Amino acid sequence: VIIATPPVFRPVHFQYATEKGKHSFLEKPICVDPVGYRTIMATAKQAEAKNLRVITGTQRQAIYMMVPVSTRKTKQEWEEFLTKNRFSFHNC
C-alpha cells in the first residue's frame, strides 16, 4: 500500500494497512506530532511481528531527470542506489 495522504492521516492509514496485513510505503514526512510518532512506532512493531515490510521515502518517479546531464547515473546505477538506501523499520 502506498500511503501518500496528507501527513496528519498517515499514522492512522498505516495502522489500518498493518491490521489488514499489507506491506506499506509511507511517503515522508510520516507524521507531524508526538501522538502520530507513537502510533507509527507502535504500528511498526506490529508490522514487524507480522513480518510485513515497511519502507519510507519520497515518491519520485522522475528522480533521474532531476540530475544535471553531466552527473547523471544510468538507470541501473540509480536502481542499485535506491535499493541499497531504503529505510525500513526492520533495520532499527
C-alpha positions as CSV (number, residue, x, y, z in Angstrom):
1,V,0.0,0.0,0.0
2,I,1.4,3.4,-0.9
3,I,0.4,5.9,1.9
4,A,0.9,9.4,0.4
5,T,-2.1,11.1,2.0
6,P,-1.6,14.4,4.0
7,P,0.9,13.6,6.8
8,V,-1.6,14.0,9.6
9,F,-3.6,11.0,8.4
10,R,-0.6,8.7,7.7
11,P,-0.3,7.1,11.2
12,V,-4.0,6.0,11.1
13,H,-3.7,4.8,7.5
14,F,-0.5,2.9,8.3
15,Q,-2.2,1.3,11.3
16,Y,-5.2,0.2,9.1
17,A,-3.0,-1.2,6.4
18,T,-1.0,-3.2,9.0
19,E,-4.2,-4.6,10.6
20,K,-5.1,-5.8,7.1
21,G,-1.7,-7.5,6.6
22,K,-0.4,-5.2,3.9
23,H,3.2,-4.2,3.2
24,S,3.4,-0.4,3.3
25,F,5.3,2.5,1.7
26,L,5.0,5.7,3.7
27,E,5.8,9.0,2.0
28,K,7.8,11.4,4.1
29,P,7.1,13.0,6.5
30,I,5.4,10.1,8.1
31,C,3.9,12.0,11.0
32,V,3.6,15.6,12.2
33,D,3.2,15.3,16.0
34,P,4.2,13.2,19.0
35,V,0.9,11.2,19.0
36,G,1.4,10.3,15.4
37,Y,5.0,9.3,16.1
38,R,4.0,7.0,18.9
39,T,1.3,5.5,16.6
40,I,3.8,4.9,13.8
41,M,6.3,3.3,16.1
42,A,3.7,1.0,17.8
43,T,2.3,0.0,14.4
44,A,5.9,-0.6,13.1
45,K,6.4,-3.2,15.9
46,Q,3.1,-4.8,14.9
47,A,4.2,-4.9,11.3
48,E,7.5,-6.5,12.3
49,A,5.6,-9.1,14.3
50,K,3.5,-9.9,11.2
51,N,6.7,-10.0,9.0
52,L,5.4,-7.1,6.9
53,R,7.8,-4.8,5.0
54,V,7.6,-1.1,5.7
55,I,9.5,1.5,3.6
56,T,9.6,5.2,3.9
57,G,10.8,7.7,1.4
58,T,9.7,10.2,-1.2
59,Q,7.7,9.1,-4.1
60,R,9.7,10.5,-7.0
61,Q,9.5,8.5,-10.2
62,A,11.4,11.1,-12.3
63,I,14.4,11.5,-10.0
64,Y,16.7,10.5,-12.9
65,M,15.6,13.6,-14.8
66,M,16.3,16.0,-11.9
67,V,20.1,15.4,-12.1
68,P,22.2,17.5,-14.4
69,V,23.2,15.6,-17.6
70,S,26.9,15.8,-16.8
71,T,26.5,13.9,-13.5
72,R,23.6,11.5,-14.4
73,K,23.9,7.9,-13.5
74,T,22.5,5.2,-15.6
75,K,19.0,3.9,-14.8
76,Q,20.6,0.7,-13.5
77,E,23.0,2.7,-11.2
78,W,20.0,4.7,-9.8
79,E,18.1,1.5,-9.2
80,E,21.0,0.0,-7.3
81,F,21.5,3.2,-5.3
82,L,17.8,3.4,-4.3
83,T,17.6,-0.3,-3.5
84,K,20.7,-0.1,-1.2
85,N,19.5,3.1,0.6
86,R,15.9,2.2,1.5
87,F,14.9,2.8,5.1
88,S,12.9,0.1,6.8
89,F,11.6,0.0,10.4
90,H,13.0,-3.6,10.4
91,N,16.5,-2.1,10.3
92,C,16.0,-0.1,13.5
